[in-house]
Amino acid sequence: MSYSGTAELNAGRVYALQNTFELNGRISAYPESARGFSAANCYLLKEGDRALLLDTGYTVHEQNILDQLGRLITPATALSLMPLRINELMSVTNAVAIAKRFNVVECFSPVPAIEDWIEFETLRGEERNPVLKTTVIGSLSGKGGPRVALGPDRTVDVMNAPIRLINTMWIYDEVSKTLFTSDMFSHLWSDREDGPWMLGDNETDDVTDFPFVRSFLLNTRYWWIEGANMSPIRKAVAEVHDRFDIETIAPGYGTILSGRQHVDQQFAVLDEVLDQLDRTKIAPAYVPRGLER
């Protein structure tokens, strides 16, 4: 049995729905040689009678996620869905199952007709799946970029991930000072199914250093950064760090990092890796299948 648990990141307002999976060389978010376990993290932001769910999880975790949500919201809660990567299964595959059970009022999307991206069941007649309202993120307004209102005194910032392979969003919640980073800062996994899946200021991260993060990025979906023009990407990443008051990094996979020391360390090491892989310092190279760097 895999580990399934809910972590409260901010009292009554932010929860991580965590469900583990085995690292066996078939998960593209991790190097082929990685072994152990990682967690798929969906995040629920609550405010009064409204809630926002970031990502919907893998199909194999469907029942766990429905149960986790059932303990945190009621059938009357106005629930919005926001897949952070509409073309990745971890973000979208449980959207319809959640809409069948809960009061899903909208699904945020970077493109129109979100159903084209989240519908994995073909049903007819009375069995027809619920129709989800699409709210196109580009239509949202806000100083500095799109913003989603969860209540009169709470909004979250939506941004294109400053470093990404596929269409990816990062989210910042000012109330909890949490940055939700999808598939970035996801390099902490465990030998144990039960984690730990969250590290605080008083706990040591003995993995995040230049060689490890460099190797992790090059051996996953960031293979393309070696020898690329990193200057605009470094600038965009630094702007996120400087613009927002971040106390927690909440990735879509792996361990959540809480505390300013962890936040600053992650951004500093990432910047160093991007700097050293810039085209002015290293030439691009062909990457054959299975090569680990």
C-alpha positions as CSV (number, residue, x, y, z in Angstrom):
1,M,0.0,0.0,0.0
2,S,1.3,3.5,-0.9
3,Y,1.3,6.3,1.6
4,S,-1.6,8.7,1.4
5,G,-1.8,11.7,3.7
6,T,-3.0,15.3,4.0
7,A,-0.6,18.0,5.3
8,E,-1.8,21.4,6.6
9,L,0.5,24.0,5.3
10,N,-1.4,27.0,6.6
11,A,-4.1,26.5,9.3
12,G,-7.5,26.1,7.7
13,R,-6.3,27.6,4.4
14,V,-3.8,25.5,2.5
15,Y,-3.5,21.7,2.4
16,A,-1.3,19.3,0.5
17,L,-3.0,16.1,-0.7
18,Q,0.0,13.7,-0.9
19,N,0.0,10.3,-2.5
20,T,3.2,8.3,-3.1
21,F,4.4,6.3,-6.1
22,E,7.5,4.1,-6.6
23,L,10.5,5.4,-8.5
24,N,11.3,2.6,-10.9
25,G,12.8,4.3,-14.0
26,R,9.4,5.0,-15.7
27,I,8.6,8.4,-14.2
28,S,9.8,11.2,-16.5
29,A,9.9,13.7,-13.6
30,Y,12.8,11.7,-12.1
31,P,16.1,10.3,-13.4
32,E,15.9,6.8,-14.9
33,S,18.2,5.5,-12.2
34,A,16.3,7.1,-9.3
35,R,14.9,4.5,-6.8
36,G,12.8,4.9,-3.8
37,F,9.5,6.8,-3.5
38,S,8.1,10.2,-4.3
39,A,4.8,12.0,-3.6
40,A,2.4,13.4,-6.1
41,N,1.2,16.6,-4.5
42,C,-2.2,18.3,-5.2
43,Y,-2.9,21.5,-3.2
44,L,-6.2,22.7,-1.8
45,L,-6.6,26.4,-1.0
46,K,-9.7,27.2,1.1
47,E,-11.3,30.6,1.8
48,G,-14.8,30.7,3.4
49,D,-17.2,28.7,1.2
50,R,-14.8,28.6,-1.7
51,A,-11.8,26.4,-2.5
52,L,-9.2,26.1,-5.3
53,L,-7.5,22.8,-6.2
54,L,-4.1,22.9,-7.9
55,D,-3.7,19.7,-10.0
56,T,-6.0,16.6,-9.7
57,G,-3.5,13.8,-9.3
58,Y,-2.9,10.4,-11.0
59,T,-5.8,8.1,-11.8
60,V,-4.3,5.4,-9.6
61,H,-4.8,7.8,-6.6
62,E,-8.4,8.8,-7.6
63,Q,-10.1,7.3,-4.5
64,N,-7.5,8.6,-2.1
65,I,-7.9,12.1,-3.5
66,L,-11.7,12.0,-3.4
67,D,-11.5,10.9,0.2
68,Q,-8.9,13.6,1.1
69,L,-11.1,16.3,-0.4
70,G,-14.2,14.9,1.3
71,R,-12.5,15.5,4.7
72,L,-11.7,19.1,3.8
73,I,-14.7,20.4,1.9
74,T,-18.4,19.8,1.7
75,P,-20.5,19.0,-1.4
76,A,-21.7,22.6,-1.2
77,T,-18.3,24.2,-1.3
78,A,-17.7,26.1,-4.6
79,L,-14.6,24.3,-5.9
80,S,-12.4,25.6,-8.7
81,L,-9.9,23.4,-10.4
82,M,-6.6,24.6,-11.8
83,P,-4.4,22.0,-13.6
84,L,-0.9,23.5,-13.6
85,R,0.1,21.5,-16.7
86,I,-2.9,20.7,-18.9
87,N,-0.9,18.3,-21.0
88,E,0.4,16.1,-18.2
89,L,-1.6,13.3,-16.6
90,M,-0.8,14.1,-13.0
91,S,-2.5,17.5,-13.4
92,V,-5.7,16.5,-15.2
93,T,-6.8,12.8,-15.0
94,N,-9.0,13.1,-11.9
95,A,-10.8,16.4,-12.9
96,V,-14.0,14.7,-14.1
97,A,-14.1,12.3,-11.2
98,I,-13.8,15.3,-8.8
99,A,-16.5,17.2,-10.7
100,K,-18.9,14.2,-10.4
101,R,-18.6,14.2,-6.6
102,F,-18.1,17.9,-5.7
103,N,-19.5,21.3,-6.7
104,V,-16.9,22.2,-9.3
105,V,-17.9,25.7,-10.5
106,E,-15.1,26.3,-13.0
107,C,-11.8,24.9,-14.3
108,F,-9.0,27.4,-15.1
109,S,-7.1,26.8,-18.3
110,P,-4.6,28.6,-20.5
111,V,-6.7,27.7,-23.5
112,P,-10.5,27.5,-24.3
113,A,-12.5,24.3,-24.0
114,I,-10.8,22.6,-21.0
115,E,-12.9,19.5,-21.6
116,D,-10.8,18.7,-24.6
117,W,-7.9,18.2,-22.2
118,I,-9.4,16.6,-19.2
119,E,-12.1,14.2,-20.6
120,F,-10.9,10.6,-20.4
121,E,-14.3,8.9,-20.3
122,T,-16.8,8.5,-23.1
123,L,-20.3,8.3,-21.7
124,R,-23.7,8.8,-23.3
125,G,-27.2,9.6,-22.4
126,E,-28.0,9.8,-18.7
127,E,-24.4,8.8,-17.8
128,R,-23.0,11.9,-19.5
129,N,-20.2,13.5,-17.5
130,P,-20.7,17.0,-16.0
131,V,-19.8,19.9,-18.3
132,L,-17.1,22.0,-16.7
133,K,-17.1,25.8,-17.2
134,T,-13.8,27.0,-18.7
135,T,-12.2,30.1,-17.3
136,V,-9.4,31.2,-19.5
137,I,-6.5,32.4,-17.4
138,G,-5.5,35.0,-20.0
139,S,-8.8,36.7,-19.4
140,L,-8.0,37.3,-15.7
141,S,-6.7,40.7,-14.7
142,G,-4.4,41.9,-12.0
143,K,-1.4,44.1,-11.3
144,G,1.6,42.2,-12.4
145,G,-0.3,39.4,-14.1
146,P,-3.4,37.2,-13.8
147,R,-4.9,36.8,-10.3
148,V,-7.6,34.5,-9.0
149,A,-9.9,35.8,-6.3
150,L,-10.8,33.3,-3.5
151,G,-12.5,35.9,-1.4
152,P,-12.8,39.6,-0.8
153,D,-9.4,39.6,1.0
154,R,-7.6,36.8,-0.8
155,T,-6.2,36.5,-4.3
156,V,-3.5,34.2,-5.7
157,D,-1.1,35.2,-8.5
158,V,-0.9,33.1,-11.6
159,M,2.2,33.1,-13.8
160,N,3.8,31.2,-16.6
161,A,6.6,29.1,-15.1
162,P,9.8,31.0,-15.7
163,I,11.6,27.7,-16.6
164,R,9.6,24.9,-18.2
165,L,9.5,22.3,-20.9
166,I,5.8,22.1,-21.5
167,N,3.0,24.6,-20.7
168,T,3.3,25.1,-17.0
169,M,2.1,27.6,-14.4
170,W,3.4,28.6,-11.0
171,I,1.1,30.0,-8.3
172,Y,1.8,32.3,-5.4
173,D,-0.5,32.6,-2.4
174,E,0.2,35.7,-0.5
175,V,-1.8,34.6,2.6
176,S,0.3,31.6,3.2
177,K,3.4,32.9,1.5
178,T,3.6,29.7,-0.5
179,L,5.0,29.3,-4.1
180,F,3.5,26.3,-5.9
181,T,6.2,25.3,-8.4
182,S,4.8,22.3,-10.3
183,D,7.7,20.3,-11.6
184,M,10.5,22.6,-10.4
185,F,12.3,22.1,-7.0
186,S,11.0,18.5,-7.0
187,H,14.3,16.8,-6.6
188,L,13.8,15.6,-3.0
189,W,12.6,12.0,-2.8
190,S,12.9,9.3,-0.1
191,D,13.8,5.7,0.5
192,R,10.6,5.4,2.5
193,E,7.0,5.6,1.4
194,D,6.1,7.8,4.3
195,G,8.7,10.4,3.5
196,P,9.3,12.8,5.2
197,W,7.3,14.8,2.6
198,M,7.9,18.1,4.3
199,L,11.1,19.8,5.6
200,G,11.0,22.7,8.0
201,D,13.7,25.3,8.9
202,N,15.1,23.1,11.6
203,E,15.4,20.1,9.3
204,T,18.4,19.5,7.0
205,D,18.3,19.1,3.3
206,D,21.6,17.4,2.6
207,V,20.9,16.9,-1.2
208,T,20.5,20.4,-2.6
209,D,23.8,21.4,-3.9
210,F,25.2,22.3,-7.3
211,P,26.3,18.8,-8.6
212,F,23.0,17.1,-7.5
213,V,20.6,19.7,-8.8
214,R,22.6,20.0,-12.1
215,S,22.4,16.2,-12.6
216,F,18.7,16.1,-11.6
217,L,17.7,18.8,-14.1
218,L,19.8,17.4,-17.0
219,N,18.5,13.8,-16.4
220,T,14.8,14.8,-16.3
221,R,12.7,17.2,-18.5
222,Y,15.3,19.9,-18.3
223,W,17.9,18.2,-20.5
224,W,17.7,21.1,-22.9
225,I,19.2,23.7,-20.7
226,E,22.8,22.7,-21.3
227,G,24.3,25.2,-23.7
228,A,21.1,27.2,-24.0
229,N,20.7,31.0,-23.5
230,M,20.0,31.0,-19.8
231,S,20.2,34.8,-19.3
232,P,16.5,35.6,-19.8
233,I,15.5,32.5,-17.8
234,R,17.8,33.4,-14.9
235,K,16.3,36.9,-14.9
236,A,12.7,35.6,-14.9
237,V,13.4,33.1,-12.0
238,A,15.1,35.8,-10.0
239,E,12.2,38.2,-10.5
240,V,9.8,35.6,-8.9
241,H,12.2,35.3,-5.9
242,D,12.5,39.0,-5.5
243,R,8.8,39.9,-6.2
244,F,7.1,37.5,-3.8
245,D,7.6,37.0,0.0
246,I,8.1,33.2,-0.2
247,E,8.3,31.1,3.0
248,T,7.3,27.8,1.5
249,I,8.1,26.0,-1.8
250,A,5.4,23.5,-2.7
251,P,6.3,21.4,-5.7
252,G,4.0,19.1,-7.6
253,Y,6.3,16.1,-6.8
254,G,8.4,15.2,-3.7
255,T,9.1,17.0,-0.5
256,I,7.7,20.4,0.4
257,L,10.2,22.9,1.7
258,S,9.2,25.3,4.5
259,G,11.3,28.2,5.8
260,R,13.2,31.1,4.4
261,Q,16.5,29.3,4.6
262,H,15.2,26.5,2.3
263,V,13.7,28.9,-0.1
264,D,16.8,31.0,-0.5
265,Q,19.0,27.9,-0.9
266,Q,16.8,26.4,-3.6
267,F,16.8,29.6,-5.7
268,A,20.5,30.2,-5.2
269,V,21.5,26.7,-6.3
270,L,19.1,26.8,-9.3
271,D,20.6,30.1,-10.4
272,E,24.2,28.8,-10.1
273,V,23.2,25.7,-12.2
274,L,21.6,27.9,-14.9
275,D,24.6,30.2,-14.9
276,Q,27.1,27.4,-15.4
277,L,25.0,25.8,-18.1
278,D,24.7,29.0,-20.2
279,R,25.8,28.9,-23.8
280,T,28.7,31.3,-23.0
281,K,30.2,28.6,-20.7
282,I,29.3,25.3,-22.2
283,A,28.4,24.0,-25.6
284,P,25.1,22.2,-26.3
285,A,25.3,18.4,-26.7
286,Y,23.2,15.7,-28.2
287,V,21.6,13.6,-25.5
288,P,21.0,10.0,-26.5
289,R,18.3,8.0,-24.7
290,G,19.4,6.6,-21.4
291,L,22.4,8.9,-21.0
292,E,22.7,10.3,-17.4
293,R,24.8,13.3,-16.8
